[in-house]
Amino acid sequence: MLVLSRKKNESIMIGDTIEIKIISIDGEQIRLGIEAPRNLEVYRKEIFDAIQEENRLATNGQADWSTIKQLLRTSEVPKDN
């Protein structure tokens, strides 16, 4: 992990297109400004983690549904002709 010290109104660059600027400092809380291309998604870490968890749960739900469908297919009773 790279650790940098910055003061109010100073910034860091990530690549050529992402700038993170210190907007204000109030005690132990800082406000950051992030300039990034619109096609780049930017989330707070706790929101990102929640999205990842929801995606994981949704994927598990799909797998369970697939399993149920498979069980239903294998347990079908053959029709008499």
C-alpha positions in Angstrom: 0.0 0.0 0.0 1.3 3.4 -0.9 0.8 5.9 1.9 1.0 9.7 1.0 0.6 12.8 3.1 -1.5 15.6 1.6 -2.8 18.9 2.8 -6.0 20.7 2.0 -6.3 21.5 -1.7 -3.5 19.1 -2.6 -4.2 16.1 -4.8 -2.8 12.9 -6.1 -3.1 11.4 -9.6 -3.9 7.8 -10.5 -2.9 7.2 -14.0 -3.6 10.1 -16.5 -7.3 10.5 -15.7 -8.0 10.1 -12.0 -7.4 12.9 -9.6 -8.1 12.7 -5.9 -8.1 16.0 -4.1 -8.3 16.9 -0.4 -11.3 19.2 -0.2 -11.5 19.8 3.6 -10.2 18.5 6.9 -12.4 18.6 10.0 -10.9 16.8 12.9 -10.5 13.2 12.0 -12.7 13.5 8.9 -11.6 14.5 5.5 -13.6 15.3 2.4 -12.2 14.0 -0.9 -13.0 15.2 -4.4 -12.6 12.6 -7.1 -12.3 13.5 -10.8 -12.5 10.4 -13.0 -13.9 9.4 -16.4 -17.7 8.9 -16.3 -17.4 5.3 -17.5 -15.4 4.5 -14.3 -17.5 3.5 -11.3 -16.4 5.1 -8.0 -17.9 3.8 -4.8 -17.2 4.1 -1.1 -15.6 0.9 0.1 -18.6 -0.2 2.3 -21.0 0.3 -0.7 -18.7 -1.6 -3.0 -18.5 -4.5 -0.5 -22.4 -4.5 -0.2 -22.7 -4.6 -4.0 -20.2 -7.5 -4.2 -22.1 -9.4 -1.5 -25.5 -8.9 -3.3 -24.0 -10.1 -6.5 -22.6 -13.2 -4.7 -26.0 -13.9 -3.2 -27.8 -13.4 -6.5 -25.3 -15.8 -8.2 -25.9 -18.4 -5.5 -29.6 -18.0 -5.9 -29.3 -18.7 -9.7 -27.3 -21.8 -9.0 -29.9 -23.0 -6.6 -32.7 -22.4 -9.2 -30.6 -24.3 -11.8 -30.3 -27.2 -9.3 -34.1 -27.2 -8.7 -34.8 -27.2 -12.4 -32.3 -30.1 -12.9 -34.0 -32.1 -10.1 -37.4 -31.5 -11.7 -36.3 -32.7 -15.1 -34.7 -35.9 -13.7 -37.8 -36.7 -11.6 -40.3 -36.3 -14.4 -42.5 -39.4 -14.9 -42.4 -40.7 -18.5 -45.7 -40.3 -20.3 -47.5 -43.4 -21.6 -47.9 -43.4 -25.3 
